[in-house]
């Protein structure tokens, strides 16, 4: 006697069909936006990016004060209607300097990660795909590079090439590519043994086509997460360099330099340290939340 299995309710059938109806990145977006902290971090970062893009215009039309304008008569004044966060030791508006510092910090984070991606991604991809002696040579070079202390190496490079923004970009990027290279190599070693890569080889696909169409797209998930987590690290390292006096040079507004200036009056005016330090913490926390959200959203085990 045949047993008839009742059909599932329509709403369940529709839910089961969702993974077949939507693409990978659409599914990633749906899962990312369910993470409230990640969405909050994305909103904060979006506001920071908007600030970095339009801050010069806001100064020109008079909404935000000139961050370089000095007035020692009102130095170290507390919050006032004219200066919402007060002024620094030279009478410059603290709020405008924090807003301008956003541009430096975001530039550091994004450009440094681009340098890391170019160097670490290329070395890891080459080592993982070619294997053999090339892999061994590149990984031994990576191990040697990893032996250098990060902060000391950055200080040496900045001292040699000067404390300008481009040398800081290059120094931080040259120090921090090692982790990404190892990650990409591991991903490529795993993916190149998959059936779809073997099939591509069997039909005569070129090495360039295999790398571009199969290895790179399937390695993007962990790489994106790693780069996202690397942005707050780069921002903090630039702030540390500015605090040590070898980072962004005055009078350019930098959060690390503002903390250094405020440290001279920290007991009498703790707000001079608190506000730029809070900006650093908020930015780092926002990118960390985004990284957590992307890690969960790109995890294939969490896909329905």
C-alpha positions, 0 to 999 in steps of 0.5 A: 500500500503506497503511503502518500506524503502530504505536501508542505505548506505553501509558505514553507515551500517558498522559503525552501526555494529561496536559495535557488532563486537568489544569487550568492551576493544577494544572499550575503547582503540579506544575511549581512543586514540581519546583523544589527551591529554590522549595519550600524557600523556600515552606517557610521562608516558611510557617514565618515566617508560622506564627511571626508568627501564634503568637508572642504565644501562645508568649510568654504560655505562657512558651516564648518570652521577652518581647522587651521585657523588659530586664535590663542585668545580662546585657546583651550576653551570649553564647548561653546555655541561657536565651538561645539567641542571647544578649541585646542592649545592654539585656539583651533576648532576641535570639531573641524579638526576631527572632521578633517582627520576623518579624511586622513584616517579613511585614506590610510585604512583604504589605501593601505589595504589596497597596497596589502592586497596587491602585494600579499594577494599576488605573492599568495596567489602565485605561491599557491597556484604554481607550488613547488620551488616557487611556493617554497621560495616565496613562503621563505621570503614571507617568513623572513619578512614576518620576522621584522617587528612591525612598528620598528620597521615602520618607524625605520621606513618613515624615518628614511623616506620622510614623514609624508602621507605617501611614505606612511601609506607605503610603510604600513602596507609593506609591513602588513601584507604577510598575513594576507599572502598566507591566507590567499596561498591557503585558499588557492591550494585548497581551491585548485584541487576542486573538481571544477578547476580540474574540469577547466584544465581538462577542457584546455583552459589557460592558466590565466583563465583558471586564475581569473574565473575560478581561483580569484572569485572563490577566494574573495570571501576570506580576503574581503573579511581580512581586509576589512579587519585590517582597516582599523589596524592601519588607522590605529597604527597611523594614530600611533605614529602620529602620537610618536611624532613621526606620522602626519606632520602639523598643521594637517589634522590627524587624530593621532596628532590631536591626541599627542597635542592634548596629552600636554594638557590632559589633567586640566583639559581631558577633553583634548584627548577624549574627543580624538580618541573617541573618534579613533575608537568609534571608527575602529569599532565600526569597521570591526562590526562590519568585518564580523558581519561580513565574516558571518554573511560570507560563511557558506555554512550559514547559508540556508 
